Amino acid sequence: MPTATNPSLPDGPIIVWFRNDLRIADNAALLKAAQSNQEVICLYILDEDADETTHYGGAQLWWLHHSLIALSKSLEAIGAELILKRGSPNKIIKSLIDDTGAQTVLWNRRYTTSHIKCDTELKCELTNDGIEVISFDGALLHEPTKLRTGSGGPYKVYTPFWRALSGMDEPRDPAPKPQALKPYSKTIKSDSLDDWALLPTKPDWSGGISDEWTPGEQGALERLDDFLDGPINDYKEGRDFPAKHDTSKLSPHLTFGEISPYQIWSEVNAKHGTHTPNKETFRKEVVWREFAYHLLVNFEDLKNKNYNSQFDDFPWHSSKKHLAAWQQGKTGYPIVDAGMRQLWQTGWMHNRVRMIVASFLVKHLLIDWREGEKWFWDTLVDADPASNTASWQWVAGSGADASPYFRIFNPILQGEKFDKLGTYVKLYCPELRDVPEKYIHKPWEAPEKILKNAGVTLGDTYPNPVVDHKTARERALAAYQTMRKSTG
């Protein structure tokens, strides 16, 4: 532990405000506080000022509960207590400063529009009151307001963005975790985590999620190790097949900041050299997250508005029946239903299947992408304000560098290509487990005898398709042409 006070910080306790950085390693704000040899107050605020674009959905509240327990234990091991407060961050931090005499507040930067606004205003007010406020990087490999095209504007297309970011100097090495913290010498009343009631109770739907995930920094590091010890070696090809386990599943850990992109980048380089196709493909996925935040920061309304304003005139349908069938995994298209049931059971969905189910909602059912984004936000443990929005707009055709709207995934062919044996479908749609491979992605075409032998009664044990693929495709293309005509 350092023995001398850091002369760059004022005397007195230091408040470290944790947000989406629930880790102690590669946490620049925490490390700065530790190096000061001054008393440290570790604070987490359940933000009651959060707007609809940043509040946590139900699945993420479950994750947050367990992640805060893990963070609290990690901080206790190096000498500090995690103080929990619920309410307005502005009021809580100012009150804590008054009560403790703290002269310094440290945090790691966030990048949603409302978070930037909150942090900017608070930093200005505290600075005017003579409080030292310092923010650090850690959530992204780049600063979205600084990386620019040759003409000086933000990037709008992924490939040039990838080239620009990957052409820069290698990202910095992760910062070490503090060995010890000097705790605040007086008592600060903390909320009880249980009183926040973040866990579902009536009913408790979290059993499948609990079985699948280990929230917290240690869980994140173990997940990364497991990925680098095997699945990454088949990542380029294997990541498209949902029955395989070739994806990293690091996304929720990144969302909560239990691991940083710097740590991931560094470990991939350390274990897999510099130029392998699998590593490069994985790096591009890490950078896709960077691109999503680049868009979110530079185009403030991305969360709620079409990036391509032509889609403001798209003739969406609003069938509550079809939306419910999609949400519940009862569309009659097995690959779609398996994905939606995986989401409900585990709080996560395979990336290839996310594209399939999103395309189905937007193009087969003609339901506004924002309805899908809203459902994902509430049910995904890795719901991310940038990636969630950018990905939905990409599929819908309304986003930056988007897939054309007229590119419509055929859920039957997608299933046959990426889940040929129906292994994934049968895992999440067990009522179809005895349907032969030939019909597993189109059970409505199976002869009645085969369905009977498989114990399947369409419309009873498994739904009939809510729409006919060919008819839905033609309707989607007609709607697209209608939009194009209306926008000139």
TITOR-269940 format. One record per residue (C-alpha): x, y, z; residue number from 1. Coordinates in pm, whole numbers, plus 50000, padded with zeros to 5 digits. Each point is the difference from the previous one (the first is absolute). Layout:
<pts>
X  Y  Z  NUM $
...
</pts>
This chain:
<pts>
50000  50000  50000  1 $
50129  50350  49918  2 $
50149  50184  50293  3 $
49973  50357  49882  4 $
49697  50217  49934  5 $
49950  50077  49633  6 $
50070  50375  49973  7 $
49771  50031  49698  8 $
49687  49941  50210  9 $
49861  50222  50276  10 $
50018  49875  50357  11 $
49700  49818  50142  12 $
49798  49692  49911  13 $
49958  49901  49635  14 $
49665  49883  49862  15 $
50025  49736  49729  16 $
49663  49978  49826  17 $
49944  49658  49845  18 $
49756  49981  49710  19 $
50040  49755  49709  20 $
50351  49906  50119  21 $
49932  49740  50269  22 $
50357  49870  50029  23 $
50319  50080  50187  24 $
50253  49907  49729  25 $
50062  50243  49713  26 $
49791  50255  50185  27 $
50185  50328  49956  28 $
49783  50198  50242  29 $
50047  49747  50278  30 $
50372  49967  49936  31 $
50046  50378  50012  32 $
49827  50008  50337  33 $
50212  49713  50132  34 $
50323  50168  49893  35 $
49910  50315  50193  36 $
50030  49822  50336  37 $
49695  50201  50106  38 $
49675  49867  50141  39 $
49777  49853  49729  40 $
49621  49991  49990  41 $
49874  49746  49745  42 $
49649  50093  49890  43 $
49733  49840  49782  44 $
49676  50187  49931  45 $
49680  49840  49874  46 $
49908  50290  49777  47 $
49638  50104  50037  48 $
50057  50280  49750  49 $
50076  49750  49721  50 $
49785  50040  49691  51 $
49848  49720  49791  52 $
50316  49973  49790  53 $
50225  49917  50295  54 $
49793  49836  50275  55 $
50058  49628  50042  56 $
49751  49742  49879  57 $
49885  49711  50216  58 $
50276  49757  49897  59 $
50269  50260  50062  60 $
49865  50086  50344  61 $
50055  49633  50092  62 $
50355  50025  49866  63 $
50065  50330  50179  64 $
49902  49850  50336  65 $
50254  49721  49969  66 $
50269  50220  49844  67 $
49980  50245  50290  68 $
50042  49714  50247  69 $
50311  49889  49812  70 $
50141  50355  49986  71 $
49934  50054  50368  72 $
50198  49685  50089  73 $
50288  50106  49773  74 $
50018  50342  50161  75 $
49982  49856  50352  76 $
50299  49780  49915  77 $
50211  50310  49936  78 $
49868  50201  50292  79 $
49698  50199  49886  80 $
49623  49984  50036  81 $
49760  50047  49710  82 $
49746  50266  50095  83 $
49659  49957  49834  84 $
49767  50293  49952  85 $
49676  50032  49807  86 $
49875  50325  49851  87 $
50130  50296  49800  88 $
50378  49975  49943  89 $
50034  50376  50006  90 $
49835  50032  50341  91 $
50166  49693  50150  92 $
50354  50097  49903  93 $
49959  50358  50118  94 $
49857  49878  50331  95 $
50285  49752  50041  96 $
50253  50276  49937  97 $
49834  50216  50267  98 $
49994  49713  50250  99 $
50356  49874  49948  100 $
50198  50305  49892  101 $
50107  49821  49682  102 $
50181  50230  49759  103 $
50040  49757  49708  104 $
49757  49795  49790  105 $
50127  49745  49749  106 $
49809  49798  49742  107 $
50043  49811  49674  108 $
49824  50144  49698  109 $
49661  49891  49864  110 $
49877  50064  49648  111 $
49623  50014  49966  112 $
49849  50340  49927  113 $
49830  50031  50338  114 $
50306  49876  50189  115 $
50228  50249  49826  116 $
49754  50277  50083  117 $
49979  49891  50366  118 $
50376  49971  50043  119 $
50074  50330  49824  120 $
49753  50193  50212  121 $
50115  49841  50324  122 $
50367  50054  49922  123 $
49934  50366  49923  124 $
49802  50054  50323  125 $
50256  49822  50218  126 $
50293  50179  49838  127 $
49829  50333  50063  128 $
49976  49896  50367  129 $
50373  49938  50010  130 $
49980  49621  49978  131 $
50258  49815  49789  132 $
49824  49777  49744  133 $
50197  49767  49773  134 $
49860  49753  49748  135 $
50185  49711  49837  136 $
49966  49764  49707  137 $
49935  49629  50031  138 $
49669  49914  49835  139 $
50119  50049  49640  140 $
50323  49966  49804  141 $
49939  50339  49838  142 $
49844  50335  50086  143 $
49698  50039  49768  144 $
50030  50378  49982  145 $
50365  49987  49895  146 $
50028  49729  49731  147 $
49918  50171  49670  148 $
49998  49939  49626  149 $
50229  50185  49764  150 $
49731  50265  49954  151 $
49973  50054  50373  152 $
49665  49831  50063  153 $
49901  49683  50184  154 $
50012  49663  49829  155 $
49674  49870  49855  156 $
50124  49676  49843  157 $
50150  49716  50199  158 $
50284  49888  49771  159 $
50179  50337  49986  160 $
49942  50031  50376  161 $
50162  49660  50055  162 $
50296  50097  49784  163 $
50045  50328  50185  164 $
49979  49846  50345  165 $
50211  49694  49923  166 $
50255  50225  49827  167 $
50059  50200  50316  168 $
50258  49910  50262  169 $
49918  49684  50190  170 $
49767  50071  50295  171 $
50171  50069  50330  172 $
50074  49716  50237  173 $
49739  49938  50270  174 $
50072  50177  50328  175 $
50071  49778  50303  176 $
49749  49961  50278  177 $
50076  50189  50323  178 $
50162  49789  50269  179 $
49839  50197  50281  180 $
49770  50295  50064  181 $
49999  50231  50299  182 $
49641  49989  50127  183 $
49802  50301  50114  184 $
50047  50027  50375  185 $
49641  50086  50094  186 $
49672  49820  49944  187 $
49787  50070  49692  188 $
49651  49857  49996  189 $
49955  49773  49701  190 $
49677  49869  49856  191 $
49934  49629  50027  192 $
50026  49831  49661  193 $
49708  49773  50088  194 $
49783  50307  50064  195 $
50049  50099  49638  196 $
49799  49690  49901  197 $
50184  49948  49673  198 $
49927  49627  49985  199 $
49677  49863  49853  200 $
49767  49840  50255  201 $
49644  49962  49870  202 $
50081  49802  49799  203 $
50373  49934  50028  204 $
50088  49944  49634  205 $
50376  50013  50055  206 $
50076  49629  50040  207 $
50124  49949  49644  208 $
50204  50319  50014  209 $
50159  49896  50329  210 $
50100  49667  49848  211 $
50162  50169  49701  212 $
50193  50292  50149  213 $
50242  50102  50274  214 $
49980  50380  50031  215 $
50302  50185  50132  216 $
50361  50067  49914  217 $
50120  49647  50076  218 $
49723  49854  49784  219 $
50107  50227  49716  220 $
50365  49898  50023  221 $
49908  49632  50012  222 $
49774  50043  49697  223 $
50285  50164  49808  224 $
50243  49725  50097  225 $
49757  49730  49893  226 $
49947  50171  49664  227 $
50370  50045  49931  228 $
50077  49642  50100  229 $
49780  49854  49727  230 $
49703  50162  49825  231 $
50202  50286  49848  232 $
50189  49741  49792  233 $
49682  49940  49798  234 $
49852  50346  50041  235 $
49998  50118  49639  236 $
49782  49712  49881  237 $
49854  49861  50321  238 $
49846  50323  50128  239 $
49717  49969  49743  240 $
49874  49667  50133  241 $
49780  50038  50309  242 $
50033  49637  50111  243 $
50374  50048  50037  244 $
50163  50186  50287  245 $
50240  50209  49795  246 $
49895  50349  50108  247 $
50167  50179  50290  248 $
49686  50090  50200  249 $
50195  50294  50138  250 $
49736  50255  49901  251 $
49817  50029  50336  252 $
50330  50025  50184  253 $
50101  50283  49766  254 $
49664  50170  50043  255 $
50045  50019  50377  256 $
50370  50074  49974  257 $
50104  49687  50187  258 $
50271  49973  49738  259 $
50137  50269  49769  260 $
50064  49983  49626  261 $
50366  50071  50081  262 $
50019  49683  50206  263 $
49837  49796  49725  264 $
50222  50145  49728  265 $
50313  49942  50204  266 $
49917  49639  50089  267 $
49910  49913  49640  268 $
50335  50137  49885  269 $
50188  49821  50276  270 $
49850  49659  49928  271 $
49942  50008  49626  272 $
50279  50199  49840  273 $
49928  50279  49760  274 $
49869  49863  49670  275 $
49753  49713  50011  276 $
49665  50003  49815  277 $
49806  49902  50311  278 $
50163  50268  50211  279 $
49945  50264  49733  280 $
49632  49911  49969  281 $
49958  50024  50376  282 $
50180  50333  50011  283 $
49759  50129  49735  284 $
49709  49905  50224  285 $
50158  50193  50287  286 $
50038  50296  49764  287 $
49635  49968  49886  288 $
49910  50094  50359  289 $
50234  50299  49967  290 $
49829  50099  49675  291 $
49658  49978  50163  292 $
50111  50244  50272  293 $
50162  50222  49738  294 $
49660  50027  49833  295 $
49811  50047  50326  296 $
50222  50286  50116  297 $
50013  50178  49665  298 $
49634  49949  49906  299 $
49815  50071  50324  300 $
49653  49879  49897  301 $
50112  49657  49881  302 $
49822  49828  50289  303 $
49656  50129  49906  304 $
50016  50121  49642  305 $
50084  49847  49665  306 $
50352  50088  49893  307 $
49863  49997  49645  308 $
49705  50238  50021  309 $
49837  49837  49697  310 $
49882  49729  50238  311 $
49792  50257  50188  312 $
49742  49936  49727  313 $
50018  49622  50009  314 $
49650  49843  50022  315 $
50052  49791  50313  316 $
49728  49771  50133  317 $
49914  49984  50368  318 $
49857  49654  50057  319 $
50006  49928  50375  320 $
49922  49636  49921  321 $
50304  49964  49774  322 $
50225  50190  50240  323 $
49896  49772  50287  324 $
50057  49688  49788  325 $
50351  50124  49922  326 $
50075  50091  50362  327 $
49882  49663  50128  328 $
50173  49789  49734  329 $
49674  49886  49844  330 $
50035  50115  49639  331 $
49997  49650  49853  332 $
50349  50046  49854  333 $
50226  49777  50213  334 $
50328  50195  49970  335 $
49818  50321  50096  336 $
49817  49837  50289  337 $
50314  49833  50131  338 $
50179  50333  50006  339 $
49722  50180  50181  340 $
49972  49721  50256  341 $
50377  49997  50054  342 $
49974  50373  50067  343 $
49723  49954  50258  344 $
50166  49705  50172  345 $
50361  50119  50010  346 $
49990  50379  49946  347 $
50214  49960  49690  348 $
49969  49897  49637  349 $
50254  49878  49748  350 $
50107  50281  49764  351 $
49903  49826  49674  352 $
49658  49926  50144  353 $
49963  50362  50116  354 $
50024  50104  49636  355 $
49746  49737  49895  356 $
49741  50090  50264  357 $
50048  50373  49943  358 $
49956  49964  49626  359 $
49689  49789  50060  360 $
49840  50265  50221  361 $
50081  50293  49776  362 $
49947  49839  49659  363 $
49770  49701  50037  364 $
49775  50167  50258  365 $
50062  50363  49894  366 $
50031  50106  50364  367 $
50206  50309  50079  368 $
50357  49917  50103  369 $
49953  50208  50314  370 $
49759  49740  50137  371 $
50268  49736  49961  372 $
50267  50221  50150  373 $
49773  50065  50299  374 $
49946  49626  50058  375 $
50370  49925  49972  376 $
50074  50283  50240  377 $
49783  49845  50269  378 $
50100  49637  49949  379 $
50370  50001  49904  380 $
50264  49988  50271  381 $
50234  50167  49750  382 $
49756  50273  49892  383 $
50222  50286  49890  384 $
49868  50342  49896  385 $
50240  50021  49705  386 $
50028  49644  49871  387 $
49632  49922  50050  388 $
49886  50304  49805  389 $
50264  49985  49727  390 $
49934  49631  49940  391 $
49623  50038  49979  392 $
50032  50291  49759  393 $
50254  49800  49798  394 $
49753  49715  49954  395 $
49710  50237  49933  396 $
50191  50176  49724  397 $
49958  50337  50169  398 $
50343  50019  50162  399 $
50350  50108  49905  400 $
50171  49760  49760  401 $
49687  49786  50031  402 $
49901  49678  49835  403 $
49757  50097  49719  404 $
49637  49964  50102  405 $
49934  49783  49697  406 $
50247  49741  50129  407 $
49750  49781  50181  408 $
50120  49700  50196  409 $
49813  49681  49917  410 $
49958  49840  50344  411 $
49969  49654  49848  412 $
50322  50022  49800  413 $
50180  50172  50288  414 $
49902  49714  50227  415 $
50106  49737  49748  416 $
50333  50171  49940  417 $
50102  50077  50357  418 $
49815  49731  50198  419 $
49981  49719  49748  420 $
49929  49723  50248  421 $
49762  50215  50203  422 $
50213  49961  50313  423 $
49947  50359  50110  424 $
49630  49996  49914  425 $
49940  49678  50193  426 $
50177  50140  50305  427 $
49762  50294  50030  428 $
49694  49854  49826  429 $
50000  49653  50157  430 $
49653  49925  49864  431 $
50171  49962  49661  432 $
50276  49766  50122  433 $
49868  49698  49806  434 $
49935  50183  49672  435 $
50237  49867  49729  436 $
50283  50221  49879  437 $
49830  50043  49661  438 $
49705  50182  50158  439 $
50144  50151  50316  440 $
50006  50353  49854  441 $
49667  49965  49815  442 $
49780  49764  50202  443 $
49689  50116  49815  444 $
50130  49815  49691  445 $
50037  49668  50185  446 $
49744  49729  49918  447 $
49740  49950  50267  448 $
50136  49654  50087  449 $
50347  50137  50069  450 $
49861  50276  50221  451 $
49787  49747  50186  452 $
50299  49774  50059  453 $
50191  50304  50127  454 $
49717  50088  50239  455 $
49939  50334  49827  456 $
49658  50146  49932  457 $
50032  50327  49810  458 $
49784  50270  50150  459 $
50003  49815  50332  460 $
50337  49871  50122  461 $
50185  50229  49759  462 $
49856  50302  49818  463 $
49929  50032  49632  464 $
50203  50275  49831  465 $
49856  50341  50083  466 $
50074  50112  49644  467 $
50090  49827  49676  468 $
50364  50070  49912  469 $
49945  50072  49631  470 $
49697  50221  50063  471 $
50178  50186  50281  472 $
50306  50058  49783  473 $
49791  50146  49719  474 $
49813  50221  50247  475 $
50327  50128  50147  476 $
50139  50088  49657  477 $
49676  50177  49909  478 $
50016  50201  50324  479 $
50358  50095  49921  480 $
49899  50123  49653  481 $
49714  50198  50153  482 $
50246  50173  50232  483 $
50237  50079  49715  484 $
49721  50155  49793  485 $
49878  50209  50292  486 $
50348  50137  50062  487 $
50063  50079  49636  488 $
</pts>
